[in-house]
Amino acid sequence: MKKILYKGLIVCITVLLVPFLLTTLIARQHKADLINDMDFTIYYEINGEKKEISFDEYLLGVVAANMPAGYHMDALKAQAVIARTYSLYNIRLLYEKNPSQESFSTSELGLSYIGLDMLEQFWGSDNYQEYFSKFENAVYATKGEVLVYDGELILPVFFDTGSGFTRSASEAWGIDIPYLVSVPSKQDVTSTNYLRIKEFPLSEFIAALKVYYPDINLSEGDFFEKVRIESRDSAGYVLKINIGDFSVSGEEFAKVTGLPSNHFYIENYEGNVRIICNGSGHGIGLSQYGANAMAKEGSSYREILEHYYTGVDLTTISEK
């Protein structure tokens, strides 16, 4: 009797589970084919018209829009690998939401893009040929190269300039992403974007805050008692700040007050509000300034990427 029950159970599991597994494997294979065979198209809209572009043209426009042309070639190569990985990561996500989608706009893929027909105006005629060749070389020298962790494409976020250390995603976003952990980026302290100091008359600063927070309970007499930083992450970025009777995120406060990052300090300077801010950007992933400094010191783009994205592998996929 037990043998009959066991056999029946095995048959039921097989009948129910095998179709599910086959469906999952087929879906995964279709996604893999979409990426590995580059079986999709990219377009961008200009003057109301859709213009199809090649994947390499898209990558060139992304790198040009996101990194200064004067940066070292290995920094540009690192950015090219990031652009390729980032776009394919997002294409996979978009495909999961809509399996029939095989055409993607530049605006859907999550990175700033500038059309190749706009680059001469962007860089100026005197620099156009030199810069175009430089960026083209960065894209083609890394052709097909992407970043993976445990065999899966990573989300290679990046920012302009750090505060000396990058941030951990687990602290910044509350999500444990093993390749986005805090690492040193000491070269950032030499950047012109490393330090920003802003001073505001107390009354003007309170008035500016009330534009965004009309119900805020602040006065000049109690400002420095009621506006105080509540918590920071291990890299020094502000997580929460108290404003009167409530608190907001450090990112929101930085946006509202026009700060380049949420790594900041607030102090009373002769009756004025002084804000000292370090770095530019969210601080997670690769520091572009730090990458350029590493390249100047002799690091290859592979070494740069492996430094900022912990435990990743650089692999090559086929491209048409």
PyMOL commands that set and color helices and strands:
alter all, ss='L'
color gray80, all
select helices_A, chain A and resi 2-36+55-66+73-97+106-109+116-123+125-141+169-172+186-190+202-212+223-226+250-257+288-296+301-308
alter helices_A, ss='H'
color red, helices_A
select strands_A, chain A and resi 41-46+49-53+103-105+145-149+152-153+158-159+195-201+227-232+238-243+246-249+264-269+272-278+286-287+313-316
alter strands_A, ss='S'
color yellow, strands_A
deselect
rebuild
show_as cartoon
